[in-house]
Amino acid sequence: MHHGTTVARRDRAALEKDTLMAPISRTAFLTVLAAFTVAAFPLAHAQGNYEVQVYSYDTVPPSSTMLEIHSNFTVEGTKTVQDGVLPTNHAMHETLEITQGINDWSEVGFYVFSSIQADGGWQWVGDHIRPRVRIPEKWHWPVGVSLSLEVGYQRAAFSPDTWTMEIRPILDKKIGRWYMSFNPTLDRSFHGPGVNKGVEFSPNVKVSYDFTKKIAGGLEYYGSYGPLSGFDPLREQQQQFVPTIDVDFGPQWEFNFGVGVGATRSTDHLLVKCIIGRRFNWPHGKAARLKNPQP
């Protein structure tokens, strides 16, 4: 789930020209990355149709805040209560994502999940927090690499696993007009029936092509295969293919639209998703005081 479907195709160096980039040694960064990874296990279960997004490598620049609205409408999904979970058919899932840039290699995101059921009731679903770190651009790695950790709670009426954690490695690459991203996600439940499954594998993939400087079309894939100790039978796995379009409305904006088709009986058959994001840059305290001196 992340800002960057549009931004990731731009010149990342240009994106950060107006930010103050704190120096960091490779040893210090890798120490933080190792601690981040160790803290992520055991892991968590994905948030289903509340955030349908393949992450890009980018993080929000420091002194900037990204606000995103994820709107996902299930055209054809489950029609009855299953294991105590409300049906998804004709449900609108609305997610508010707020991401704050910390420095040039890290950020922290916060999610508020909600659901508008077919009967018109709008209910709070849960909240997640997601810190993320990335390899700094000045290291000049051949691919973008970052690591996201997401942990949080969702109500039992919307997910049988109420407390979950997820670790998401992110690798992406821009080659000419082509953009590719791979998220080999691992997740685990802390409370609910998924606890007994252990660590599960949920890969996400995005491939897109820039048809113009402003418009890119592509295909996203979302899977949930089951535990690493032995994948679920194909009919019980979640497999979804989402043709998408990304529109570049400017360096501060993100727009992604897609229609998802489920390929197995355990996946909602038809989903429409839209992500709209806006980045806000905040002046550094010292600069703000110089521009607006107090009497």
N, C-alpha and C positions, 0 to 999 in steps of 0.2 A: 502494500500500500503506500507512492510517494511523489511529492513535488519533483519535477524534473522530466516528465514526458516531453515537454517542450524545451525546457532549459538545457537538458542534456545534449541537445543537438547543436547548441551554440558554442562559440569559442569560450571555454571555461576561464581562460586567463582574462579575457575581456570582462567577463561577468564579475570578477573580483578586483578590478582596478581601483574601485572607489572604497575598498575596505582596508582596514589596518590588519596585516597578517602577522600574527605573533610567531617568532622563530621557534622551531622545535627540532631537536636532534632526533636521529633515527632511533637511537637507543631508548630515549624517553618515550617516543611514540609507540614503539613495539612493546615496551613494558606496559603501557596503558592498554594496548590492544590485547595483550596476553591476559591481563587481569580481567578485562571486559569479557573475554571468551570464557574463562574459567567460571566467572560469576553467572554465566548464562545457563549452566547445566545444573539440574535437569531443566528441560525445555517445555514449550507450550503449544496449544492447539490454535490454528488460524481462526480469524474472525469472520469466516464465511462471506456472506454477501454484503457486509457492511463497509468493507474497503477492498474493492476489486482493482488492484493496481500492481504493476511490476515496478519495483524500485529502480531508480538510476543511482549511479555512484555519487552524484553531487550532494553536498550539504548546503543548508542555508548559510549565506555569509554572516559574519559577526555583525552585531548591531542591526540585524534585520529580523523581521518576523513574517512568516508565511501563513496565511489563512486559507484553508481549503474547505470546500463543501463537496462531499461525495454523495451523490444521489443515485440510488440503485433501485430500480423497479422490477420486481419479479413478475413477468407476464404469465409464466406457467411454472408453478412450483408445487410444493406439497399442499394438499387440501384438507388434511385432518391433523389433529394433535398427535404427534409421534414422540414417545418417550417423555411426555410432559412438555414438549416444545411446540409452540404455536405454529400454525401453518404459514408458509411463505407465499402462497399463491396470492397475487395482486397486492402484496405488501410493498410499501415504499420504505426503504432503509435510508435514513439521513445521518450522515456522520460529519461532525465538525472536527477538523484537524488544525491544531495550532502548533507551529514549529518555530523555535527560537534558535538562531545561530549563536554558538558560543565562541568559537574562533574559526580559523580557516580550515580546520579538519574535524570539527565536531558540532553537533546540534542536539536538541532535546525536543521531542514532539509529544503532544498530549491529544487524546481522542475522546470525544463524547459521542457515543452511539445511541441512536434512537430509531424507533420503528413506528410507522403509521400502518396499522392493520387494515385489512379489507373492510372492516366494519366502521372505519373512521377514527378509531382510537389511536392517539399518539402517545407512545410510552418510552420512557428512558430504558435503555438496554444495559449500559455499562460504560466504564471508562478504562482507558489504557494509557500507559506512559511508555515512550520509546526514545531512549538515548541512542545516538549513532556516531561512529567515528569512521574516518576514511584515510586512505593513503594520500598525503599532501601532493599536489600537482608538481611541486618543484623537485620531487624525486624522479619524475619522468618515467614512471612505469609504463609498459606498453599497453596495459588495460587499466581502466578505472576499477579500484577495489575499495569496498567499504563494508562495514559490519553493523547490523542493526539488532538491538535487543528490545523486545516488546513484552510487557507484562501487565496484567490487569484482570478485571472482574467483569463478568456479564451475568445477568439474571438467568436463573434456571428455566424460566419460561421461554427463553430465546436461545439457550445453549445448554446442553446437558452437562458440559464441563464449565463450571463457574469461575474457577481461578486457573489461569493459563499463562504460559510464557513461551516466547518464540525467539529463536535466533536465526537471522537471515543474512548470510553472506551475499554480497552483491558484486557482480563482475559485469562491466559494460565496455563497449567499444564503438567508436564512430569511424567508419571507413567510407570516405566520399559522401554519397547521399544515403548510405545505409547506416542504420543504428541497430545494435544488438545488446540485449541485457539478459543475464541469467541469474536467478535467485534460487539457489539450492537450499530451500528453507527446511529447518528442523523445528519440530514443535512438540510440546508435551503438556499434559494436564496435571494440575496439582490437586483438583477436587472434582470428582465426577467419574463416570464410567470409563473415560479415556485414560485414567491413571494406570489401569492394568495393561494398557497397550505399550507403555514406555515411550521412547522417542519415535516420532513419526516423520516421514519424509513427504514434503509438499513443494515440489518444484514449480517455479513460475518462469516464463520465458516471454520476451518481447522482441519482435523483429519489425522494423519500420523503414520506410523509404521516403525521402524528401521529394515530393513531386514538384514543389515550388519552394521558394525561400520561406514561405509562410505556412504551407500545408504539407503534412506527412500522413501517409496511410500505412497501416501495418496489421499485424496479427499478434494477439496476446494469448498465452496458454496458461491455465491454472490447473494444477493437479494436487490430489491428496491420495497418496498410495497406501498409507497405513504404516505400521511399525517397521523399523529397520530390521527387526528380528525375523520378519516374514511379511511381505506385502499382502494386503487384503485381496480377495478374488476381484477380478476386473469389474464385475457388476456392483461391487460394494465400494469401489474407488470413486473419487470425484474427478471428473475430467471435463474441462470446459474450454472452448475455443471462442475468442472474442475478436472479430475484425474491428479495428479502431481507426479513428482519425484524430490527429493532433493539429491544433491551429495555433500559430504564433501571433498573438495580439500585442506583443511587445515584451521587453525584458522583464517586466514586473508581473506578467500574467502567465497562467497555465490554463489550457483547455484540452480536455480529452473526452471523447465520446465513443461508445462502442455498444455492440449488441452481442451478448454471449449465448452460445448454444451448448447445452449439456450433452455429453456423448455417452453417459452411462445412466442407469436407472436411479442411482443415488445422487445425481446432480440435478439441480433445478433446470428444467428444459429450456427456458428462454428468459433472458435477463437483459435489461437496458440500463446502461450506466453512463453517468456524466460526472466529470470532475472539473470544477472551476476554482482556480487559485489566484490569489493576489498577494504579492510581496510588498512589505512596507519597510523602508529604510529609516533608521533612527539616527540622528546626529550624535556623535560622541559628546559626552558631557562638557569637555573643555571647549570643543568647537561651538557648541550651543551657547556657552557663556560668552564667548568672544563675539558672537553675532548679536546677542541680546544682553549686553551688560546691565547689571542691576544698578539702580541709582544710589 
